[in-house]
Amino acid sequence: MSDPTDIAVRTQRFNEAVRAFTPPSPTRHAKLMPMKDGIIELRQKGASLRLIRELLATVGVAVGTDTIARFLAEVNGEQPLHRTSNRPSGARHARRRAARVQPSGVPAATGATTDNLPPPQPSSSTSVATADAEKPTERSRTRGPRIADPRNL
């Protein structure tokens, strides 16, 4: 086996290597790190992200404005802004559409069933035209432009 002096030498060499170790620079913004001070100074002077991108491109660093914004947020210790899409996702859109289409006897806010509600009482001023308008049509409109039904004209 190994003698105690050999183990002590190995331990000492290992401890020296640990003290001399420097972590590698992060690769996430490796292109931008050497220019960090200049980018921060430009931004403090009011330069736009697009202008900073163009200046970086003149020295051979091709990055996007979103990357520069994330880099600045990370360097300044801020939370990066998360963009939200203007278009709703398909599931949210379907839920909204389903919430808008409610049966005529069910109140939208309570979500009660028709078993718990009394039958609707027709008023004396209800005309035939409004009764026909409340009937569901054969085709329900899901998407696209609204086209008049020639039978209702």
Backbone hydrogen bonds in HBPLUS format (Angstrom, degrees):
<---DONOR---> <-ACCEPTOR-->    atom                        ^
c    i                          cat <-CA-CA->   ^        H-A-AA   ^      H-
h    n   atom  resd res      DA  || num        DHA   H-A  angle D-A-AA Bond
n    s   type  num  typ     dist DA aas  dist angle  dist       angle   num
A0006-ASP N   A0003-ASP O   3.14 MM   3  5.57 126.3  2.44 110.0 122.3     1
A0007-ILE N   A0003-ASP O   3.34 MM   4  6.72 155.6  2.40 151.5 158.3     2
A0008-ALA N   A0004-PRO O   3.04 MM   4  6.22 155.3  2.10 144.2 150.9     3
A0009-VAL N   A0005-THR O   3.03 MM   4  6.24 151.3  2.12 144.5 151.4     4
A0010-ARG N   A0006-ASP O   3.08 MM   4  6.31 161.4  2.12 146.6 151.5     5
A0011-THR N   A0007-ILE O   2.95 MM   4  6.13 161.1  1.99 150.5 155.7     6
A0012-GLN N   A0008-ALA O   2.96 MM   4  6.10 156.1  2.02 142.9 149.5     7
A0013-ARG N   A0009-VAL O   2.96 MM   4  6.19 163.5  1.98 152.3 156.3     8
A0014-PHE N   A0010-ARG O   2.92 MM   4  6.11 156.5  1.97 147.9 154.8     9
A0015-ASN N   A0011-THR O   2.93 MM   4  6.14 163.0  1.96 150.5 154.7    10
A0016-GLU N   A0012-GLN O   3.03 MM   4  6.28 152.1  2.11 147.8 155.2    11
A0017-ALA N   A0013-ARG O   3.04 MM   4  6.27 152.9  2.11 144.5 151.8    12
A0018-VAL N   A0014-PHE O   2.94 MM   4  6.26 148.1  2.04 149.1 158.5    13
A0019-ARG N   A0015-ASN O   3.07 MM   4  6.33 157.2  2.13 145.4 150.5    14
A0020-ALA N   A0016-GLU O   3.03 MM   4  6.21 147.8  2.14 144.7 153.3    15
A0021-PHE N   A0018-VAL O   3.33 MM   3  5.24 151.8  2.42  97.8 105.9    16
A0032-LEU N   A0029-HIS O   3.08 MM   3  5.33 125.1  2.40 102.2 116.1    17
A0033-MET N   A0029-HIS O   3.01 MM   4  6.11 140.3  2.17 157.4 168.5    18
A0035-MET N   A0032-LEU O   3.06 MM   3  5.41 134.5  2.27 108.9 121.3    19
A0036-LYS N   A0033-MET O   3.19 MM   3  4.98 164.6  2.21 111.5 111.0    20
A0039-ILE N   A0035-MET O   2.96 MM   4  6.16 159.8  2.00 161.3 167.7    21
A0040-ILE N   A0036-LYS O   3.00 MM   4  6.20 165.5  2.02 155.9 159.6    22
A0041-GLU N   A0037-ASP O   2.93 MM   4  6.09 158.2  1.97 145.9 152.6    23
A0042-LEU N   A0038-GLY O   2.89 MM   4  6.06 159.4  1.93 146.5 152.1    24
A0043-ARG N   A0039-ILE O   3.00 MM   4  6.20 160.3  2.04 147.8 153.2    25
A0044-GLN N   A0040-ILE O   2.93 MM   4  6.16 153.3  2.00 148.2 155.5    26
A0045-LYS N   A0041-GLU O   3.01 MM   4  6.24 139.3  2.18 143.1 154.0    27
A0045-LYS N   A0042-LEU O   3.15 MM   3  5.10 126.6  2.45  92.8 106.7    28
A0047-ALA N   A0042-LEU O   2.98 MM   5  5.40 163.9  2.01 151.1 146.6    29
A0046-GLY N   A0043-ARG O   3.04 MM   3  5.10 156.1  2.10 102.0 109.1    30
A0052-ILE N   A0048-SER O   3.03 MM   4  6.35 161.5  2.06 150.8 155.9    31
A0053-ARG N   A0049-LEU O   2.89 MM   4  6.08 155.2  1.95 144.6 151.7    32
A0054-GLU N   A0050-ARG O   2.96 MM   4  6.26 154.9  2.03 145.9 152.3    33
A0055-LEU N   A0051-LEU O   2.91 MM   4  6.19 157.8  1.96 152.3 158.1    34
A0056-LEU N   A0052-ILE O   2.91 MM   4  6.12 155.7  1.97 149.6 156.4    35
A0057-ALA N   A0053-ARG O   2.93 MM   4  6.15 147.2  2.04 143.6 153.2    36
A0058-THR N   A0054-GLU O   3.15 MM   4  6.46 137.6  2.34 140.1 150.1    37
A0059-VAL N   A0056-LEU O   3.12 MM   3  5.42 141.9  2.28 103.2 113.6    38
A0061-VAL N   A0056-LEU O   2.93 MM   5  5.14 163.7  1.96 143.8 139.1    39
A0060-GLY N   A0057-ALA O   3.13 MM   3  4.96 162.3  2.16 101.4 105.4    40
A0068-ILE N   A0064-GLY O   3.13 MM   4  6.49 155.1  2.19 147.3 153.9    41
A0069-ALA N   A0065-THR O   2.94 MM   4  6.18 156.7  2.00 146.5 152.8    42
A0070-ARG N   A0066-ASP O   2.93 MM   4  6.19 159.7  1.97 148.6 153.7    43
A0071-PHE N   A0067-THR O   2.87 MM   4  6.04 156.7  1.93 147.2 154.2    44
A0072-LEU N   A0068-ILE O   2.89 MM   4  6.12 164.9  1.91 152.8 156.2    45
A0073-ALA N   A0069-ALA O   2.98 MM   4  6.16 159.1  2.02 146.7 152.8    46
A0074-GLU N   A0070-ARG O   2.90 MM   4  6.07 153.9  1.97 146.3 153.5    47
A0075-VAL N   A0071-PHE O   2.86 MM   4  6.06 160.6  1.90 154.4 159.9    48
A0076-ASN N   A0072-LEU O   2.89 MM   4  5.93 159.9  1.93 148.5 154.0    49
A0078-GLU N   A0073-ALA O   2.75 MM   5  4.79 139.5  1.92 150.3 154.7    50
A0077-GLY N   A0074-GLU O   3.33 MM   3  5.09 150.7  2.42  92.9 101.3    51
A0093-HIS N   A0089-SER O   2.94 MM   4  6.11 161.9  1.98 157.3 163.2    52
A0094-ALA N   A0090-GLY O   2.95 MM   4  6.08 155.0  2.01 144.7 151.1    53
A0095-ARG N   A0091-ALA O   3.03 MM   4  6.26 153.9  2.10 145.3 152.1    54
A0096-ARG N   A0092-ARG O   2.96 MM   4  6.21 157.0  2.01 149.7 155.7    55
A0097-ARG N   A0093-HIS O   2.98 MM   4  6.19 161.3  2.02 148.1 153.2    56
A0098-ALA N   A0094-ALA O   2.90 MM   4  6.09 155.7  1.96 145.1 152.0    57
A0099-ALA N   A0095-ARG O   2.89 MM   4  6.06 147.1  2.00 143.8 152.8    58
A0100-ARG N   A0096-ARG O   3.04 MM   4  6.30 143.2  2.18 145.0 154.3    59
A0101-VAL N   A0097-ARG O   3.25 MM   4  6.51 149.5  2.35 145.0 152.0    60
A0106-VAL N   A0103-PRO O   3.20 MM   3  5.54 157.9  2.25 112.2 118.7    61
A0111-GLY N   A0107-PRO O   3.26 MM   4  6.04 159.2  2.31 145.4 151.4    62
A0126-THR N   A0123-SER O   3.28 MM   3  5.55 166.9  2.30 109.2 112.2    63
A0131-ALA N   A0127-SER O   3.30 MM   4  6.53 151.1  2.39 142.0 149.9    64
A0132-ASP N   A0128-VAL O   3.03 MM   4  6.28 152.6  2.11 148.8 155.5    65
A0133-ALA N   A0129-ALA O   3.08 MM   4  6.28 142.5  2.22 137.4 147.8    66
A0134-GLU N   A0130-THR O   3.20 MM   4  6.38 134.9  2.42 139.6 148.9    67
A0135-LYS N   A0132-ASP O   3.34 MM   3  5.45 150.6  2.43  99.9 108.0    68
A0152-ASN N   A0149-ASP O   3.07 MM   3  5.69 150.8  2.16 117.6 125.1    69
A0153-LEU N   A0150-PRO O   3.42 MM   3  5.37 163.9  2.45 100.3 104.9    70
